[in-house]
Amino acid sequence: AEQIGTVLIPLLSKDVILCTDGMPAYRQITRDAKIAHRPVNIAAGQRVINEVYHIQNVNAYGSRLRQWMAKFHGVATRYLASYLGWYRMIDHLGQNVTPTLFFLMSLGKTRQFQQLITT
């Protein structure tokens, strides 16, 4: 919880609602960060809370990201933010990404994807 919290807490706004798989570390993190927490109990068959909070999108995104990154046979930690930004753009824009748009984003000329310029 301490290691995850050190990385995660600075990234979370105070008005965020964190939806997780209920891992105890997340409970502690949400208490420390003073943010709302909606744990989904997958083991009990609970997949959605109030028809709003679920983790399927996160799991699907993680699966697509792992599949995409597999072609690189590993990524150095120092470049991970750039790869995540690159993937985020590709995942969001799909077939609409053009070389010009990609170039402008990499230069930070459009603020649609901050990770591309590692800010």
C-alpha positions in Angstrom: 0.0 0.0 0.0 2.8 2.4 0.8 4.6 1.9 -2.5 1.3 2.2 -4.5 0.2 5.2 -2.5 3.4 7.0 -3.0 2.9 6.9 -6.8 -0.9 7.1 -7.0 -1.9 9.7 -4.4 -0.1 12.7 -6.1 -2.0 11.8 -9.3 -5.5 11.9 -7.8 -7.7 14.9 -7.6 -9.6 15.4 -4.3 -12.9 15.1 -6.2 -12.0 11.7 -7.7 -13.9 8.5 -7.0 -11.6 5.5 -7.2 -13.2 2.3 -8.3 -11.0 -0.8 -7.5 -11.1 -4.5 -7.2 -11.2 -4.1 -3.4 -7.6 -4.9 -2.7 -6.9 -3.8 0.9 -4.0 -1.4 -0.2 -6.5 0.7 -2.1 -8.7 1.1 1.0 -5.7 2.5 2.9 -4.7 4.8 -0.1 -8.2 6.3 -0.3 -8.2 6.9 3.4 -4.8 8.6 3.3 -5.8 10.7 0.2 -9.2 11.5 1.6 -11.0 10.5 -1.6 -14.1 8.4 -2.3 -13.6 4.7 -2.9 -16.0 2.2 -4.5 -14.6 -1.3 -4.2 -16.1 -4.0 -6.4 -16.1 -7.4 -4.9 -15.3 -9.6 -7.9 -14.9 -12.8 -5.7 -18.6 -12.4 -4.6 -19.7 -12.0 -8.2 -20.2 -8.2 -7.9 -19.2 -6.6 -11.1 -21.0 -3.2 -11.0 -22.1 -0.9 -8.2 -25.1 1.3 -8.7 -24.9 0.6 -12.5 -22.0 3.2 -12.6 -18.9 1.9 -10.9 -17.1 -1.0 -12.5 -13.6 -2.0 -13.4 -14.2 -3.8 -16.7 -12.9 -0.8 -18.6 -9.7 -0.7 -16.7 -9.2 -4.4 -17.2 -9.9 -4.2 -20.9 -7.6 -1.2 -21.3 -4.8 -3.1 -19.4 -5.3 -6.1 -21.7 -5.1 -4.0 -24.8 -2.0 -2.1 -23.5 -0.2 -5.4 -22.6 -1.0 -6.8 -26.1 0.3 -3.7 -27.8 3.5 -3.5 -25.7 4.3 -7.1 -26.2 5.7 -6.3 -29.7 8.4 -4.2 -28.2 9.7 -7.1 -26.0 10.1 -4.9 -23.0 10.4 -1.1 -22.4 12.9 0.7 -20.3 11.4 2.3 -17.3 12.7 5.7 -18.2 10.7 5.6 -21.5 7.5 4.1 -20.1 5.7 7.5 -19.8 6.4 8.1 -23.5 5.1 4.7 -24.5 2.0 5.1 -22.4 1.3 8.4 -24.0 1.9 6.9 -27.5 -0.5 4.1 -26.7 -3.1 6.4 -25.2 -3.2 8.5 -28.4 -3.5 5.4 -30.6 -6.2 3.8 -28.4 -8.2 7.1 -28.4 -7.8 8.1 -32.0 -7.7 4.7 -33.6 -7.7 5.0 -37.4 -8.0 8.8 -37.2 -4.4 9.3 -36.2 -2.3 10.9 -39.0 1.4 11.5 -39.2 0.8 15.3 -38.9 -1.3 15.0 -35.8 1.1 12.5 -34.2 4.0 15.0 -34.9 2.1 18.0 -33.4 1.2 16.0 -30.3 4.8 14.8 -29.8 5.9 18.5 -29.9 3.2 19.4 -27.4 1.4 21.7 -29.9 -1.9 20.1 -28.9 -2.6 19.3 -25.3 -4.9 16.4 -25.9 -2.4 13.8 -24.6 0.0 15.2 -22.0 1.9 11.9 -21.7 3.4 12.3 -25.2 5.5 15.2 -23.9 5.9 13.6 -20.4 4.4 16.5 -18.5 
